[in-house]
């Protein structure tokens, strides 16, 4: 089902439509003329372990934000391209090549002349949610960053472009161009520790959200990611203002889940989200149908839990502004 065709509860005003063509497919891009009081908050969803719910969390938060009338830009930095598939109703599967030439890799690769807005495309989640898609070329970004960084320094000396001080600043260089166009930017990442693109995604963030499946294997990965993000948060010039850990796939009746929750509370303290995502077969079904579970099974406990997590995230982000 095409979510963009559903009657939205949120009316988006003052938009101008511009049309672009991607491999023969006409895509309507919505660019907001709305003037925003504050630049977008960048939220990176990251953990070194796979299968913990990064993409499900990113896509459902984007959907809920859009339904709440917020303008959202999603960035797919995961070579698997799952977020791209989710937001395009499956049409953007990286094997299909829909976004080849107009994806994240192409934005990075042509940084001398490309503008971020040229790579923003609409999604099936309605007018409020846009994305910069991934493609089969995404893994090559890590291989190209060193050469691109050298080129950037040469161009900066000539006055041709803004200086990029660190290799980890490339993604923020592009996001900075559109911060005033959105309320939130959500970055989905690959499950790894050793990736320059992941470092870029973390360095660009105001807030790091770590989805941790409620099991022993994910616990260690979450703790390591949490420690790394806190270390980066305290580094000079860091943009990171907060880090939070969200328990996912929780079986509340299991003794192991209660034990792991207690261990997380002891280690993470207030960084652990109060609300958590219960285990649910609806999540798998929603992913299969390329729909957010908050739309696919809106009345199920897992959807209600994501709504609670969204509200808690908003409160956490608001507190960061006060500090």
Secondary structure, DSSP 8 states (H G I E B T S, - for coil): --GGGS--SS---SEEEEEEEETTEEEEEEEE----SS--EEEEE--SSSSSSHHHHHHHHHHHHHHTT--EEEEE--TT-HHHHHHTTTTT-TTTTTTTTSSHHHHHHTTTT--GGGG-EE-TT-TTEEEE---TTTTHHHHHHHHHHHHHHHHHHTTSS----SGGGHHHHHHGGGGGG-SEEEEE--S-SS-HHHHHHHHT-SEEEEEEESSHHHHHHHHHHHHHHHHHHTSTT----EEEEEEESB-TT-HHHHHHHHHHHHHHGGGB-SS--B--HHHHHHHHTTS-HHHHTTTSHHHHHHHHHHHHHHHHHHHHHH-
